[in-house]
Amino acid sequence: MIFLEYIELLLFAICAFTVFYLLVYAIAATSNRTDKYSESKVKHRFAILIPAYEDDEHILYAVKSFLEQDYPIDCFDIIVISDHLRPETDLQLSQYPIILLKARFKKSSKTKSVKAAMSQLKEGQYDIVLMMNADNVVDKNFLAEINNTYASGSNAIQTHRIYQERPDNVSILYAISDEINNSILRAGHVNLGLSASLNGSGTAIDFTWFKEHIGHLKDDDDEKVIESLLLRERMYVEYLNKTHVYALKNGEEKKRHARHDNWGKAQYYSFFTNIGNLPAAILSGNFDYADRILQWFIFPRTLLSGIIFLSGCLSIYFGWDACLKWWGLLLTFLLVMAIAIPDYLVDKKFNKAMKAIPSLAAGMIFNILLKKKK
């Protein structure tokens, strides 16, 4: 019994730390901060990388979006990496003033496509590499805003992704989750003087640095590896909250579950591969890097909410004091989520999606159990 009490206290301590961490940055995100930089007379050259894996439906919209930029056309190249696109889509793309690279990987990944594209670009050919998704569209001033920020001295920049289409409850919840990340992991961090987290879409990085480091990435690595490399070298990641990337899709349900599983694995892989550097990061004053390692340690929000709720129910057997602390933590967690979710998402669809959470959670658990049986 004493052993179980120690386990319960340890679990509570980790959950409480996670909730407190989220609360600090959620509150910080509510502070208004201008991310407008003065207009630069220098027009830097962009390499816009758009890996397109089986995304025939949206890639043309993405290309057209960049061709309509209020930015000199000779100062950027749109580089589409066509991976398993239909021949007719490739034919349509070839009609546009872009660089079309064709790939057909047996096991496709975004990093593999980006590495293939970067291997064909020469050092000094561009100033900024901009990584996009095939379903992304942007406003006409998008490149100009990034150019102004880069000219001010920012070598790594993350823009604000917004899911434009939310046709069902699951896509609504994914959009909400993404905006919570924007609030806590990006806006909240930069408001406290720390680096924003990368999300791999609408991410701009100094071309020379990126070309030098992209070779260190494995084919299945994601933006967290790039993030750790940046922060180790004390390169600050700026966040442009008012510079938007509009995602046209949220993905099919199977792909969404796979993406969620991969994200969780990537988080803990990043934690275990970087935890050994935590003492040195703290002692050297590299608090950006130390913070990111702690961020990878805390429970993902979905897991956190489940642990707190179940522990609150089970703690009844330990006594009312144990029960009250868990339910108090759950209320604090819900407060954090309320602070972090932007007003534009709170509508009738939001209420409907919230009511559907229990059934969606049950379906997710059922899918996991089926996978294990297979």
C-alpha positions in Angstrom: 0.0 0.0 0.0 2.8 2.4 0.9 4.5 1.5 -2.5 1.3 2.5 -4.3 1.1 5.8 -2.4 4.7 6.6 -3.5 3.8 5.8 -7.1 0.7 8.0 -6.9 2.7 10.9 -5.4 5.4 10.6 -8.2 2.7 10.5 -10.9 1.0 13.5 -9.3 4.3 15.4 -9.2 5.0 14.8 -12.9 1.4 15.8 -13.8 1.5 18.9 -11.6 4.8 20.0 -13.1 3.3 19.5 -16.6 0.2 21.6 -15.8 2.2 24.3 -14.1 4.6 24.5 -17.2 1.6 24.8 -19.5 -0.1 27.4 -17.3 2.9 29.7 -17.2 3.2 29.8 -21.0 -0.6 30.0 -21.6 -0.8 33.1 -19.4 2.3 34.6 -21.1 0.6 34.1 -24.5 -2.2 36.4 -23.6 0.2 39.4 -23.6 0.0 41.4 -26.9 3.3 41.5 -28.7 4.0 43.1 -32.0 5.8 40.9 -34.5 6.0 43.6 -37.2 9.5 44.4 -38.4 10.4 47.5 -40.4 10.5 47.0 -44.1 13.8 45.9 -45.5 15.3 47.4 -48.6 17.2 44.2 -49.2 15.2 41.5 -50.9 16.6 38.1 -49.9 16.4 35.1 -52.1 14.1 32.2 -51.0 14.2 28.5 -51.8 10.6 27.5 -51.1 10.5 23.7 -50.6 7.1 22.0 -51.0 7.3 18.2 -50.6 4.1 16.8 -52.2 3.4 13.2 -51.3 0.1 11.9 -53.0 -1.4 15.4 -52.5 -2.7 16.0 -56.0 -5.7 17.8 -54.7 -4.0 20.8 -53.0 -0.5 21.2 -54.5 -1.7 23.5 -57.4 -3.3 25.8 -54.9 -0.1 26.0 -52.9 1.9 26.9 -56.0 -0.5 29.6 -57.2 -0.5 31.1 -53.7 3.2 31.7 -53.9 3.1 33.0 -57.5 0.7 35.7 -56.3 3.2 37.1 -53.7 3.9 40.8 -53.4 7.6 40.0 -53.7 10.0 40.2 -56.6 9.5 37.0 -58.7 13.2 36.8 -59.4 13.9 36.6 -55.6 12.3 33.2 -54.9 12.1 29.8 -56.5 9.2 27.4 -55.8 10.7 23.9 -55.6 8.1 21.1 -55.6 9.3 17.6 -54.8 6.7 15.4 -56.5 6.5 12.0 -54.7 3.8 9.7 -56.0 1.8 12.4 -57.6 -0.3 11.5 -60.6 1.2 12.1 -64.1 -1.5 14.6 -65.0 -0.6 16.6 -61.8 3.0 16.6 -62.8 2.1 17.8 -66.3 0.0 20.7 -64.8 2.9 21.6 -62.5 5.3 21.7 -65.3 3.3 24.5 -66.9 4.2 26.9 -64.0 7.5 28.8 -63.5 8.7 26.4 -60.8 11.4 23.8 -60.2 9.8 20.4 -60.3 11.8 17.6 -58.9 10.4 14.1 -59.2 10.9 11.4 -56.6 9.4 8.0 -56.0 10.6 6.8 -52.7 9.7 3.3 -51.5 9.3 4.6 -48.0 8.4 8.3 -48.3 9.1 11.0 -45.7 9.1 14.8 -45.7 12.7 14.8 -44.5 13.8 12.5 -47.3 12.2 14.9 -49.9 13.8 18.0 -48.3 17.2 16.3 -48.3 16.9 15.3 -51.9 16.0 18.9 -52.9 18.8 20.5 -50.8 21.4 18.1 -52.4 20.6 19.8 -55.7 20.9 23.4 -54.5 24.3 25.1 -54.4 25.9 26.9 -51.4 25.1 30.6 -51.5 22.4 30.1 -54.1 19.8 31.4 -51.7 19.5 33.3 -48.4 16.5 31.6 -46.8 15.0 28.1 -47.1 11.2 28.0 -46.5 9.6 24.7 -45.7 6.0 24.3 -46.5 3.4 21.5 -46.8 1.6 20.7 -50.1 -1.7 21.9 -48.7 -0.5 25.3 -47.5 -1.6 28.6 -48.9 -0.5 32.0 -47.7 -1.3 35.7 -47.9 0.3 37.9 -50.5 2.6 39.6 -48.0 3.9 36.3 -46.6 7.4 36.4 -48.1 7.8 40.1 -47.4 7.0 39.6 -43.7 9.6 36.8 -43.4 12.1 38.8 -45.4 11.7 41.8 -43.0 12.2 39.5 -40.0 15.2 37.8 -41.5 16.8 41.2 -42.3 16.4 42.2 -38.6 18.8 39.3 -37.7 16.4 36.3 -37.1 17.9 33.2 -38.7 15.1 30.9 -37.8 11.4 31.9 -38.0 8.2 30.0 -37.4 4.9 31.4 -38.8 1.4 30.8 -37.5 -0.4 27.8 -39.0 -4.2 27.8 -39.1 -6.4 25.0 -40.2 -8.9 26.6 -42.6 -11.2 23.7 -43.1 -12.8 21.9 -40.1 -15.5 19.6 -41.6 -15.8 17.1 -38.7 -15.3 16.8 -35.0 -11.9 15.2 -35.2 -10.6 17.9 -37.5 -12.0 20.6 -35.2 -10.1 19.0 -32.3 -6.9 18.9 -34.3 -7.3 22.5 -35.2 -7.8 23.4 -31.5 -4.8 21.3 -30.5 -2.7 23.1 -33.1 -3.8 26.5 -31.8 -3.0 25.5 -28.2 0.5 24.6 -29.4 0.7 28.0 -31.1 -0.3 29.7 -27.8 1.8 27.8 -25.4 4.8 26.5 -27.4 5.2 29.6 -29.6 3.5 32.8 -28.5 3.9 32.1 -24.8 7.6 31.3 -25.2 8.6 34.3 -27.3 6.7 36.6 -25.0 9.0 35.4 -22.2 12.1 35.7 -24.4 12.5 32.1 -25.3 12.5 30.4 -28.7 9.4 29.3 -30.4 8.8 25.6 -31.2 8.9 24.6 -34.9 6.0 22.8 -36.5 7.6 22.0 -39.9 5.1 24.1 -41.9 5.8 27.7 -42.7 9.3 27.4 -41.2 12.1 29.7 -42.5 15.7 29.1 -41.7 19.0 30.6 -42.9 19.9 28.7 -46.1 23.6 28.3 -45.4 23.0 26.9 -41.9 20.3 24.6 -43.1 22.3 23.2 -46.0 25.2 22.6 -43.6 23.1 20.7 -41.1 20.4 18.9 -43.1 22.8 16.0 -43.8 22.8 15.2 -40.0 19.1 14.3 -40.2 18.0 10.7 -40.7 15.2 10.1 -43.2 12.6 9.6 -40.5 13.7 12.6 -38.4 11.3 15.6 -38.0 11.5 19.2 -37.0 12.4 18.4 -33.4 15.8 17.3 -34.5 16.3 20.6 -36.5 15.1 22.4 -33.3 17.6 20.7 -31.1 20.4 21.6 -33.5 19.4 25.2 -33.6 19.1 25.5 -29.9 22.4 23.8 -29.2 24.0 26.6 -31.3 21.9 29.2 -29.4 20.0 30.2 -32.6 16.8 32.0 -31.5 13.6 30.9 -33.2 11.3 33.9 -33.8 7.5 33.4 -34.0 5.3 35.6 -36.3 1.9 35.2 -34.8 0.2 37.5 -37.3 1.8 35.9 -40.4 -0.5 33.1 -41.3 -0.1 29.8 -43.1 -3.5 28.3 -44.0 -3.7 24.5 -44.0 -6.4 23.4 -46.5 -6.7 19.9 -45.0 -6.4 18.0 -41.8 -5.8 14.6 -43.3 -7.7 11.4 -43.4 -8.6 9.8 -40.1 -6.0 7.0 -40.5 -3.3 9.5 -41.3 -4.3 11.7 -38.4 -3.9 8.8 -36.0 -0.6 7.9 -37.5 0.6 11.5 -37.3 -0.4 11.7 -33.6 1.4 8.4 -32.8 4.5 9.5 -34.7 4.4 12.9 -32.9 4.4 11.2 -29.5 7.2 8.8 -30.4 9.3 11.8 -31.8 8.8 13.7 -28.6 10.2 11.0 -26.3 12.9 10.1 -28.8 14.0 13.8 -28.7 13.9 13.8 -24.9 16.0 10.6 -24.5 18.6 11.7 -27.1 19.0 15.2 -25.5 18.5 14.6 -21.7 22.2 14.0 -21.3 22.8 17.6 -22.4 20.4 19.2 -19.8 23.0 19.8 -17.0 25.5 21.4 -19.4 22.7 23.5 -21.0 21.6 24.9 -17.6 25.2 25.5 -16.4 26.1 27.3 -19.6 23.0 29.5 -19.5 21.5 28.0 -22.6 18.0 28.2 -21.2 16.3 27.9 -24.6 17.7 24.4 -25.0 17.1 23.4 -21.4 13.5 24.5 -21.7 13.0 22.5 -24.8 14.4 19.3 -23.2 11.9 19.8 -20.3 9.1 20.4 -22.9 9.9 17.0 -24.4 9.8 15.4 -21.0 6.2 16.5 -20.0 3.2 14.3 -20.8 1.4 15.0 -24.1 -1.9 16.8 -23.3 -4.2 13.9 -24.4 -2.3 11.5 -22.2 -2.1 14.1 -19.3 -5.9 14.6 -19.3 -6.5 10.9 -19.2 -4.1 10.2 -16.4 -5.5 13.1 -14.3 -9.1 12.0 -14.8 -8.5 8.3 -14.1 -6.2 9.1 -11.1 -9.0 11.4 -9.7 -11.4 8.5 -9.9 -9.1 5.9 -8.5 -7.8 8.2 -5.7 -11.1 7.9 -4.0 -9.7 4.7 -2.5 -6.7 6.6 -1.1 -8.8 9.2 0.8 -10.4 12.6 0.2 -7.2 14.5 0.4 -5.7 12.5 -2.6 -9.0 12.8 -4.5 -9.2 16.6 -4.0 -5.7 17.3 -5.3 -6.3 15.3 -8.5 -9.6 17.0 -9.2 -8.1 20.4 -8.4 -5.3 19.6 -10.9 -7.9 18.7 -13.5 -9.7 22.0 -13.0 -6.4 23.9 -13.4 -5.6 21.9 -16.6 -9.0 22.9 -18.0 -8.3 26.5 -17.1 -5.0 26.3 -19.0 -6.8 25.0 -22.1 -9.5 27.7 -21.9 -6.8 30.4 -21.8 -4.8 28.9 -24.7 -7.7 28.3 -27.1 -8.3 31.4 -29.3 -11.8 33.0 -29.4 -12.4 32.3 -33.1 -12.5 28.6 -32.5 -15.1 28.8 -29.8 -18.4 28.4 -31.7 -21.2 25.9 -32.2 -18.8 23.5 -33.9 -16.6 23.8 -30.9 -19.4 22.8 -28.5 -20.4 19.9 -30.7 -16.8 18.6 -30.8 -16.4 18.9 -27.0 -19.4 16.7 -26.5 -18.0 14.1 -28.9 -14.7 13.7 -27.0 -15.7 10.7 -24.9 -16.8 8.7 -28.0 -13.7 9.8 -30.0 -11.5 8.8 -27.1 -13.2 5.4 -26.8 -12.7 4.9 -30.6 -9.0 5.8 -30.3 -8.5 3.3 -27.5 -10.4 0.6 -29.5 -8.1 1.2 -32.5 -5.0 0.9 -30.3 -6.2 -2.4 -28.9 -6.9 -3.7 -32.4 -3.4 -2.8 -33.5 -1.9 -4.7 -30.6 -3.9 -7.8 -31.4 -2.8 -7.7 -35.0 
